[in-house]
């Protein structure tokens, strides 16, 4: 028999500053806490403060800088501040999307860390009444030579595929990079996109006093306790003992939860709804109460539990998966219970909303927590961290390095290096076509995935982008480049870019040098968002990605969403025919600073790589509009944006997708800068000779760079190129 008196004594014990430090609360925050509370907290209250004031939940180091992002345009329905962002896609429909990190858990337990990252981001989307239609993932791993990398890749990919495939949502886009900077902290950023009717969108806000609090989904266990706190701290080598803080996912339960929630949403029974993500029952209840300006009272003995003897502290901090919290409208309890019973999911009324503005929790009939809600949420710490301006790099003097004797040899090396090599081994493990609306996945042959809006002739274009090498070289220009590439990738398939979600992955913000990168990257991104009319509608910040004081490369990932009004008017890498002319829209000469060529062929690192290409946002808009117009008029057979590896690598990817060689003109194959230089605002388009003669596609913004035909590029047979490009990852994973 459980000794309830001993448990209650433990839970209600007054905590000290030393206890707070053990929960990640510093001396300044402790003073703030006891001032707000007017007394010392007990254990349950301290646990709740520790997770709600963690970096992961409060964004205390980044909030003031995130406010620099533009968050509105004429298509934004809901920007940051809810479970996910919402945009208008016409015909009374909305796209709902968000990206979040599961970095620390995926390093500790790669399969479950990645799987529950997928599950969590799906819940953010269907919480708002949307049926999920697409998943995206952005992955960063350490050097292929690092002893942990291969097993981390295998576990993460299996976790993403295992969860996404089982829950029945296609994984349609993503990116994977390798760099020694991620040896101690891999990045797993998951994005989900869903569809909803604009008049049937649900929010965490809107709860009023006197209504039932309804818990649904899986039972609460001890997995994931202090997950949010773990995600707000640095690692040390050997931190695998933190495995108990990683949640365990069940995609089949998630599928039932999706269907049950959407069915209940159709009954007009829900007043407010919140997914139980980081900090579980704590964050979900606090966020609904704070957004409604109300209080909450919960009886934790009524929370469905899968383990015996769980304390209020454990119940409130558990991050068990596949759980939701709702505030129901009066008298709707029976309707809601009946639906969840049908799907064999736990569903219980565990409390009521109140007008007190306090969170009151009971266990064993006694109050174990009574604290005001506002200090937990909007009144959480909001730091103006000291930061220093990142040092500018000297330009790369390419004249110091001999020109390659054989450009074909360079192309072969770049196309088969870990970053550029095909990730087919990864995406073939994902179900890309379940639901039947995937027109094109970016992994196979496009700059962005194309997913049909079911039952219509419209589609969404979706992409994920980041070049951390640019951000490391110049966070302001690199931040602009991240947003600009997403804008370009959506335009390359014929979509009108609408909005982005982001995932800002950085090291320890308490270090002024790291904070400088955070500030300048955000400012660069914000400037690009403003000039491109491409606002941020949702996102996530993941800081403290460090191991033994060594931070990851600055990695602000962007997930872009655009609209295709007519699915018959799209473009992909595939479609070029022998005889088609290859035209470059953009600068004829690229930049080799911070480029793939400089890293892989010249072997340069760090400062010696020089600065990244400058970003001309006005030209990005102009060239993207030009390309979208060409696609709309049916004047191009294939399109690809020019990014890493320059014109040569972009042309090679087009050649491989089309199964036909490309003969590059002397004008482009004469210098490393023209061939492998990187640049913004640039596209390669394939155009038939008849179209060129008829419509004069070549303009002042474009130049002919080659012609499709033959079976090679730069003297490299396509078969040799394909074997090198597609062979690296399978060979690596075999060990």
N, C-alpha and C positions, 0 to 999 in steps of 0.2 A: 504494500500500500504506500502511495506517495505521501511523504510528510509535507503537507501543504503549508504548515506553519513555518517550517524551515525554509521552504522555497520563498514564501512571502517575505520572510525576514531578510533573505538574500537580495530579493528584488528591490525592496524598499530601503535598503541600506544607503545612508547618505554617502555620496561620492566626494572625492577630494581632487585637487588639481593634479596630483600624481596619477589618480585613476583616469582623469581626462586625457593626460598625456599618452597613456596606454591605448586610448581610443583615437589617437591622432589629432586631438584638440590641443592647440598650443596655449601659452600663457595669456596672450592677448585675447584669444577666443574664449578662454575660460572666464576671464573677467567680463567679457561681453555676455556670456551665458548667464552667469549668476546675477548680473545687473538686470537682464531682461526678466529672469525668473524670480528674482527677489529672495533667492535662497539657493542652497546647494541642491543639485538634482539627485534623484535616486538612480539605481543602476539602469532601469528601463528607460528613464528619461535621458540619461547620459548616452545610452546606445542610440536613441532616436536622434538626439542632437548630432552625434558623431557621423551618422550616415547622411543626414540632411545637410550638414555643413561640410561634407566631404567635397573635394574638387569635382568628383564625378557627378554629384547631384546639384551642387550650388553654383558651379562655374565661377567660384569666388576670385579666381585670378584672371578670368577672361571676360566677365560680364560687361565691364565698362567699354571694352574694345569691340565686342560683338555688336554693340549698339551702332557702330560705324557702318554696318552693312545696310544697303537699301533692301527693303523687305516688301515693297509693293510695286505693282504695275497694274495695267487695266485688266489683267487676267488673274491676279492673286485674290483668292477668297479668304484664305487664312495663312498668315505668316507664322514666324516663330512664336512659341508660347503654348502650343498645344501638342498633342501626341505626334502629329505630322503636319506638313504643309499641304495646302489645298489650292488647286488652280482650276480655272474655268476652261473647259475644252469644247464648249459649245453644245447646243442641243440639250441644255439642261443637265449636262453631265460634268463631273469633276474628276480630276486625277489627284490622288492623295499619295504622298511619298515622303520618305525620310531615310537617312543613312545614320548608322550608329556603329560604335566600335565594340569589339570583344577581344581586345588585344592581350591584356594580362591573363585572362582565363585560357586563351588559346595557346599561350606559351606554356602554361602549367599543365594543361590537359587538352591537347590539340583537338581531339575528336569532339568531346563534349563542349569545349569552349567555343569552337566554330559552330557546332550544331545549335547550341542555345543562342548564339548570336543571330542566327537565321530565325529561330523561333521568336526571339524578342522583337526583332524588327517587323516581322509579320504582324505581331499583336499591336504594335504602334499604328499600323495601317487599318486593320479591321476593327480596332477599337473605335474608329471614327465612322464606321458604317460602310467601309469600302471592301469589296471583294478583291483580294490580292491577285494580280495578274502577272507579276514579273519580279524576279529577284536578281540582284547584281552583287558582285563581291570584288573588293579591291584588296589584294594580298601583297604583303612585303615580307620576304624571308631573308635570312642571313646569307653569308657567302656559301656557295655550294660546297666549299671545302670544309666548312664548320661541321664538327661531328654531329650536331643536333639537327642540322637543316633538313636532311632527307626524311627523317622520321616526322619532323614537324610538318613538312609539305604533305606527306602521306596522310597524317592524322587530320589536318585541317581540311584537305580536299574531300576526304571520306566523310567528315562531319557535315560539311556543306551539302554534299550530294545526298548523304543519308537522310538528312532532315528535309531538305527541299524536295527531293524526289518522292519521299513518303507522304509529305503533306499535299503534294500535287500542285505545286506552283513552279513554273519553269524558271530556270536560271539562264538568263539570256545575254548577259554582258558582264564584263569584269576586266581586271588587269592583274598581272603578277610580275613582281620584280624581285631581284636578288641583289643584296649589297651587304658588305661586312658590317655596315652601320646598324643592321637589324639583328646581329648575331645574338644579342641578349634580350631583345624585345621585338618579336615579330608583330606585324599589324594585320588584323582581320577586321575589315570594315564591311559591313553588310547593309545593303539598301533594298527596300521593297517599294513597289508601286502598286496601287490599287485603283479601282473605279467605283464611283458612287454617284447617285443622283444628287444634284445640288440641294434639293429640298429634303434630303434624308441623311444629313451629315450630323454626327454626334460629337459632343465636346466634353472635356473634363469640367468645364465651367457650367454654371447654371443650377447647381444644387441649392435647394432652399431648406430651411429648418423643418423638422417634424416628419422626415421621410425615412424609409428603411434603407439601411446599407446592406447590400446583397453581395455575398462572396460566391464566385462561381469558378469551376474548373477543377484542377487537381488538388489533392490534399497538400497541406503544408508539411514539409519535412525540415531536416536540419541542413540540407545542402544549400550552399550559396551564402551562408551567414557571413556578414562583413565583406561581401563581394564588392560593394561600392567603395568601401574603405580601402580594400586591396587595390582597386583600380585607381586610387588616388595616392599611391605611394610608389617609391622606387623599388626595384628588385635588387637582390644580391645573388651572386652565384650560389646555387644550391637551394633556391627557394621552392623547390618542388614539394616541400612539406606543406605548402599552402593549398594543396589539392582539395581539401575539404571545402574551400570557399568557391569551388567551381560547381555550377549547377548541372543537373542531369536532365536532358530533354527527352520528350516523348512526342514525336511528330504525329502519331495517330491520335493522341489526345488533342493535340493542337487542331487537327483537321475537324474533329468533333466540336471543339470550342468555336472555331470559325463559323460552322454551320449553325450552331445553337445561338450564338450572338446575333448573327444576321437574321435569324428567324425571330428572335425576341425583338430586335430593332424594328421589325415590320409591324409590331403590335402597339407601338406608341406607349410602351411601359417604362422607358428609361428616361430619367431626368439628367443624369450625368454618368460618364463612364471613364474609367482609367485602367490601363493595363498595369499589372504588377511587374515592373521591370527591376531596375537597380533599386535596392533598399525595399523591395517587395511591398508588403502591406503598409509599411510606414510611409513611403513616398506616395503611393497611390491614394491613401486616405488624406494625407496632408495636402497634396496638390488639389484634390477636389474641394477640400474645405477652404483652402486659401483662395482659390479662384471664385468660390461662391461667397466668400466673406462670412463663413458660418463656422460652427463647431461640430465636433463628432464625438459620439460616445459608443464604445464597442466593448462587448463581452467576449474576451478571447477564448473562453471555454467553449464558445459556439463555433469557433473556427475549425473546419475539418482538418484533422491532423493524421498523418500516417505513421507517426512515431509516438511512443508513450512518454509521458513525463516532460513534455515540452513546456518551457517557461514562457512567460510573456515576452521576455527579452528575445528568446529564440524565435518565437512566432512572429514578432514584429520585424525582425531583421532577416528572416529567411528569404532567400531569393529562389525558392522552388519555382519551377517553370509552369507554363500553361495555366495561369490564374488571372482573373480579372476582378475588379471591384466596381460596383454600380450603385448609384442612388436611384431607387425606383420611385415612380409616381405613386401616390396614395392608392392602396387597394389592389396593387398589381402583383403582390407577392405570389399568389396562387398561379397566375398565368405564367410568371417567370419560372417558378419551381417546376411546373408541368413540362415546360420545354426542355429544361436541363435534365430532368428525370428521363425524358425520352432518349436523350443522347448519353445516358448513363454517366453524367457528370455531377460532381458535388455542387450543391447550391443551397446556401443557408443565409438567412437574415442574421447578421452578427452585430447589429447596432442601429442607431438612429442619428440623423443629423440634428443639430441643436442650434440655438441662437446665442450660445455662450462665447463663441470664438476660441474655445479650448478643445484640446484633444484629451479626452478622458478615457482611460483604459481600465478594465476590471479583469481580475482573474481570481478564481475561487471565492467570488463574491465580494472581494475587496478592491478598492481603487489602488492601482499600482503605477499610475501615471496621470498627472493633471498639469498640462502645460499649455500656454497660449500658442495658437497656430502661426500668427504672422512672423515671429522670430525664426521659425523653422524654414520659412520659404523666402519671401521677398526681402525680409529683414536680415537674411543671412549675411555673413561677412562678404564684403565687396572690395577687394584689395586694388590699390593702385601700385602694383609691383614696380620697383625700380627697374629700369632697362637701359641698355646702352645701344647706340646705333651700330648695326653690324658693319664691319670693315669692308670697304670697297676693294675688289680685286683689280690688280693690274691687267690690262688686256693681254690676251694670248698672242704672242708673236709667232705666228705659224711659219715665218721664214726661217726660223731656227731649225726646223725639222725637214728632212729630205722628203720630196714628193715620192709617193709610192711608184714602184716600177710597174706594178700590175694592179689596176683598179679592180679587176675581177677577184683577185686574192683578198683585197680589202672588203669587198662586198660579201664574200663568202664568210670571212671572219665575223663581220658585224651581224649578218643574218643568223649566225649560229651561236652568238654569245648569249649568256643566260637571259639578259633583259629582252633581247630581240627575238630569240628563238620561239618557234611556235609553242603555244600552250595547249595544243590539241590533247595531250595526255590528260590535262586537267579537265577541260570542258567536255570531253567525251564521257566523263563520269557523271555529268549533270544532265537531267532530263530537260532539254531545251524546248520541247514541242508539246508537252502536256498542256491541256486546255485547248489546243488546236488553233491558237491565234498568233503564234510566233511566225512572222513572215521572214525575218532574217535575224540571226543572232550575231552580235558584233564579234564574238569569238571566231566565227567561221569565215565571214567575208564582208565585214562592214565596219565603218567607223563608229556606228551606233546601232544598237538593236532596234528592230522595228516590230512592234506588237500591235496587231489589229484590235481596235475597239470592237468588242464582240457585237455582231449583228449590224455593223455599219461598214462604210467604205473609208472610214478614218483610221488613223493609227497613231500610236505614241512612239516617238524615238527616244531611246534611253542610252546614256553612256556614263562612264566613270573615268576620271582623268586625274593625273598628278605627275609632274616631273620633279622629284625631290632634289635632283642635281641642280636644276635651275634655282630652286628656292634656297638651297645651301649657298649657291654662288651669289645670289642677290635676292633676298626675300621679297622685296617690293616688286621688282620686275618678275620674279618667279611666281609670286602670288597672282599678278596680272595674267601671266602665261597659263596658269592652271585653269582659270575661268575662261580665257580666250580659247583654249584647246577644246573645252567642252562645247562652247558655242560653235566652233568650227566643225566638230565631229557631228553635231546634230544637223548643221547646215549641209554637210557632205552627203547626207542621205535624202535631202529635200525637205527637212523639217524646219518649222519656224521655232527657234529656241524660246522657251517661256520663262523657266525658273530653274534654280539649283537648290540642292541640299548639300551640306558639306560635312566633312569629318576632319577636324583639325588635330593632327597627331604631332605632339612635340615632347620635349624633355621636361626637366624640372623648372617651373616658372619662377621659383625662388632664386634662380641664378640670373642676374641681370643680362648676361649675354644671350641666354636662351629666351628670356622674355623679350629681348630686342627682336629676335627672329619672329616671335609670335605677333608682336605689334606690327612690324613692317609687312609681314605676309598678309595679315588681315587688311591692312590699309591698301595694299596692292590689289587684293581680291575685291575689296569694296569699290575701288576706283573702276576696275573692269566691269563689275556688276552694274555700276551706275552708267557707264558709257555704252554698254551693250544692251541696256534695259533688260537685265538678266538677274533678277533679285534672288536673294536667299530666303527660302520659305521655311526651312527646318534645318536641323543639323545636330552635331554632337562635338564636344571637345574632349580629347583624350590627352591628358598631360602626365607628367612623371614617367614617361617611357624611357627609363634609364636603368642600367644595371651597373652597379659598382661605380656610379658617377659618370658613366659614359652614355650620352644621349643618342637617340636615333637621329638620322637625318630629318630635318624639318619636312613634314609630309602632310600638307593640307589637301585632302582629297575632295574632289567635286563630283557630285552626281547630277547630270543634267537631264532635263526632260523637255521635249519639244513636240509639236503637233504637226501631223501630216493630214491635210484636209482631204486628199484624194490618193488612196493607196496605189493607184495606177501610175502615179507620178513620183516615183522614188528612184534613187540610184544607190548602187553598192560598188564594191571593188570588182564584182563580177559582171561581165557583159561585153567587154571589149572584144572586137573581132580582128583577125589579121588584116592589115591595111589601115586600121584606125590610127589617127594621128594622136600623139600624146602631147598635151599642152600644159604648160605650167602657168597658173595664175598666181602671181606673186613675184618677189625678188628673184632675179636670175642667179644671184650669188648669195649664199647663206653664210652663217656665222659658225665658227668652229669652237668658240668658247663654251665650256661646260657641255660639250657635245659627246655623243656616243663615239664618234671618230677619235676624239681626244682621249677619251677614257680607254677604249678598247684597242685602238690601233697604235696610238702614241704612248699608251700606258701612263698617262698623267693622272695625278691625284690632287685633291684639296686645292690649295691656293693656286697651284700651277695650271689648273684647268681654265682659269680666267672667268670673266663674267658671262652670263647667258645672253642670248639674243634679246635686243630691245623689243618691246611690244608696242605696236602702233594700233591703238584701239579703233581709231577712225577707219583705218585701212581694213581691219578685221571686219567691221560692219559692211564696208563697201564690197569687199571681195566675197563675203558670205552671201550678201544679197545677190550679187552677180551669179554665183553658183546656183543658188536656189532658183533664180529665174531661168537659168539654162535647163535645170532639171524639170521645172514646171512646163517648159515649152518642148520637152522631149528631145533636146539637142545634143545630149551626151549619152554615151553608152556605159561609162563607168566613171566613178569619182573616188578620189582618196585624198585626205589631207596630208600635208607634208609635215612630219614631226621628227622624231628621233631617227637618225641615220640619213636625213635629208632626202633629196630627189632620188638618189640611187636606190635606197632601201624602200621608199614608197613605190617606185616603179617596179622593183623586184616583187613586192607583195602583190601588186596588181597582176604581174606576169604569172605568178604562182596561182592566183585565184582564177585566172582566165585560161590557164593551160597553154599560153602562147608567149613566145619570147618578146623582148622589146629591144629594138636597136636604137640606142641613144645617140643623138646628134653630137658632133664635135663641139658645138657651142656649150654643152653642159658637161661633157666628159673630158674637159681640158684641165680642170684644177680641183683639188680636194674641196675647196670652199663651194664650188658650183655643184659638185657631185654629192658630198656628204655633209655640207654645211646645213645647219638647222635655222629655221626662220618661222615667224608667225605669219598669219594672214595668207597662207599659201595652200594651193590645191593642185593636184594633178587631175586632169580630165581627159577621157578618151572620146574622140569625136570622129565620125566617119568623114572621109574626104568630100563626099557629096554635101554634107551639112556645112562644112567649112566654106565650100564654094558658094553655097546658097545663102547662108546667113552671116558669113564673115565673123565667125566666132572669135577669131584672133583679134584682140583689141589692144589698146595701149597698156592694159594690165596683164597681158599674157604673151607668152612666147612658145613657139614649137620647140620641144626638147627631144622628140623621137617618134618612132612608129612601131606599132605592134606587128609582129611577124617573126618567123623563124622559131628556133627552140633554145635560144640562149639569151643572156643579158651580160654585157661586158665580157663576152667570151666564155662565160660560165654556163654549161648546159643546164637547162631547167631541172633535169633529173638530179644532177649533182647538187644544185642549190636546194631543191626540195629535201633531199636526204639530209643535208646539213641543217637546214632550218627546222625540219620536223623531227630530226633524230636526236637532238641534244637531250631533251627532257626525258624521253623514254630510256635512253641509255643511262642517264644520271640516276633515275629512280630504280633501275635494276641493280645499281651499286657495283 
